[in-house]
Amino acid sequence: MFSQFQPRRLAALALAAMLTGCASAPATHVVTDPQTDLRTYRTFSFSETGKGEYSTIAGNRLKQATRAQLQRLGYSYVERNADLRVYILLKVEAQQELRSVPTSAGRFAYRGWVSSAVETVHYREGTLAIDLVDTKRMPWCGAVSRAIASARAT
């Protein structure tokens, strides 16, 4: 009888594990100009902001991944006079979050008299934004943010 229920339990456990993995994914925000048909564009290039930027390993990897994805979607990479310019922004900022944490319940916990403490959690949040821009408007932009490292509470 136990062997009949084991496959159901394993399936339920696998489903729970998959849902837990999905819950931790960062939220992606995409905005598309409804008046623009992205299929009318054929070429793209990467645009620098002109602020004395230099090449980084992370920046090069982002460009390679973005280029591969755009080419997979049918766009062609060109050095000059592209239909779309691709801007990539990657930033990391220090963040703080205050959390209320219950302390030991003591003997009055059954009446709801539970004391709590406040702790400050320091972490870094990374944001990646990719904008597609033509000469007149920004037809597409996407961004994702996520905590990238946790530090101990102070």
C-alpha positions as CSV (number, residue, x, y, z in Angstrom):
1,M,0.0,0.0,0.0
2,F,2.9,2.4,0.7
3,S,4.3,1.8,-2.7
4,Q,1.1,3.1,-4.3
5,F,1.3,6.5,-2.7
6,Q,5.1,7.0,-3.1
7,P,4.9,8.2,-6.8
8,R,2.2,10.8,-5.7
9,R,4.4,12.0,-2.9
10,L,7.4,12.3,-5.1
11,A,5.4,14.2,-7.7
12,A,4.0,16.6,-5.1
13,L,7.6,17.1,-3.7
14,A,8.9,17.8,-7.2
15,L,6.1,20.3,-7.9
16,A,6.7,22.1,-4.6
17,A,10.4,22.3,-5.4
18,M,9.7,23.8,-8.8
19,L,7.3,26.3,-7.4
20,T,9.8,27.3,-4.7
21,G,12.4,27.9,-7.4
22,C,10.0,30.1,-9.4
23,A,9.1,32.1,-6.4
24,S,12.7,33.3,-6.0
25,A,13.1,34.7,-9.5
26,P,13.4,38.4,-9.8
27,A,10.5,40.4,-11.3
28,T,11.2,41.6,-14.8
29,H,9.6,44.8,-16.0
30,V,9.2,45.4,-19.8
31,V,7.6,48.5,-21.4
32,T,6.9,48.6,-25.1
33,D,5.6,51.6,-27.0
34,P,2.2,50.5,-28.3
35,Q,2.6,52.8,-31.4
36,T,5.8,51.1,-32.5
37,D,6.0,47.8,-34.4
38,L,9.4,46.3,-33.5
39,R,9.3,44.1,-36.6
40,T,10.0,47.2,-38.8
41,Y,13.5,47.5,-37.4
42,R,16.2,45.4,-39.0
43,T,19.6,46.4,-37.5
44,F,21.0,47.3,-34.1
45,S,24.3,48.6,-32.6
46,F,25.5,49.3,-29.1
47,S,25.6,52.9,-28.0
48,E,28.0,54.4,-25.5
49,T,26.9,57.3,-23.4
50,G,30.2,59.2,-23.9
51,K,31.0,59.4,-20.2
52,G,34.5,58.0,-20.6
53,E,33.3,54.4,-20.3
54,Y,35.7,51.5,-20.4
55,S,35.2,47.9,-21.2
56,T,34.5,45.5,-18.4
57,I,34.1,41.7,-18.3
58,A,30.5,42.0,-17.1
59,G,29.7,44.6,-19.7
60,N,31.2,42.5,-22.5
61,R,29.2,39.4,-21.4
62,L,26.0,41.5,-21.3
63,K,26.7,42.8,-24.8
64,Q,27.4,39.3,-26.1
65,A,24.2,37.9,-24.6
66,T,22.1,40.8,-25.8
67,R,23.6,40.6,-29.3
68,A,23.0,36.8,-29.4
69,Q,19.4,37.3,-28.4
70,L,18.7,40.1,-30.8
71,Q,20.3,38.1,-33.7
72,R,18.2,35.1,-32.7
73,L,15.1,37.4,-33.1
74,G,16.2,38.3,-36.6
75,Y,18.0,41.6,-36.1
76,S,21.4,42.2,-37.7
77,Y,24.3,43.8,-35.9
78,V,26.0,46.8,-37.7
79,E,28.6,49.2,-36.5
80,R,27.0,52.4,-37.8
81,N,23.6,53.7,-38.9
82,A,21.6,51.1,-37.1
83,D,17.8,51.2,-36.8
84,L,18.1,50.6,-33.0
85,R,20.7,51.6,-30.5
86,V,21.1,49.4,-27.5
87,Y,21.9,51.0,-24.1
88,I,22.8,48.7,-21.2
89,L,22.9,49.9,-17.6
90,L,24.2,47.8,-14.8
91,K,24.4,49.3,-11.3
92,V,24.7,48.0,-7.8
93,E,23.5,50.0,-4.8
94,A,23.7,49.5,-1.1
95,Q,20.2,49.0,0.5
96,Q,18.8,48.7,4.0
97,E,15.7,47.0,5.3
98,L,14.2,47.1,8.8
99,R,12.7,43.9,10.0
100,S,10.6,43.3,13.1
101,V,11.7,40.0,14.7
102,P,9.9,38.4,17.6
103,T,12.0,37.7,20.7
104,S,11.4,35.0,23.2
105,A,7.7,34.6,23.9
106,G,7.9,34.2,27.7
107,R,5.0,33.0,29.7
108,F,2.4,35.4,28.3
109,A,2.7,34.3,24.7
110,Y,-0.7,32.7,24.7
111,R,-2.3,36.1,25.3
112,G,-0.4,37.7,22.4
113,W,2.1,39.6,24.6
114,V,5.1,38.8,22.5
115,S,7.9,41.4,22.5
116,S,9.8,42.1,19.3
117,A,13.0,43.6,18.3
118,V,13.9,45.6,15.1
119,E,17.0,44.6,13.1
120,T,18.6,46.4,10.2
121,V,19.6,44.2,7.3
122,H,22.2,45.5,4.9
123,Y,22.3,44.2,1.4
124,R,23.3,45.1,-2.2
125,E,20.7,45.3,-5.0
126,G,21.7,45.0,-8.6
127,T,19.7,46.5,-11.4
128,L,20.1,45.6,-15.1
129,A,18.3,47.8,-17.6
130,I,18.4,47.4,-21.4
131,D,16.8,50.1,-23.6
132,L,16.3,50.0,-27.4
133,V,16.2,53.5,-28.8
134,D,15.6,54.7,-32.4
135,T,16.1,58.3,-33.6
136,K,12.6,59.4,-32.4
137,R,11.5,57.3,-29.4
138,M,12.3,54.5,-27.1
139,P,10.2,51.6,-28.4
140,W,11.3,49.0,-25.8
141,C,12.9,48.9,-22.4
142,G,13.3,46.2,-19.8
143,A,14.7,46.1,-16.3
144,V,15.2,43.7,-13.5
145,S,16.4,44.2,-9.9
146,R,17.3,41.8,-7.2
147,A,19.2,41.6,-4.0
148,I,22.6,40.1,-4.9
149,A,24.3,39.7,-1.5
150,S,23.2,39.6,2.1
151,A,25.2,40.9,5.0
152,R,24.6,40.1,8.7
153,A,22.3,42.2,10.7
154,T,23.6,45.1,12.8
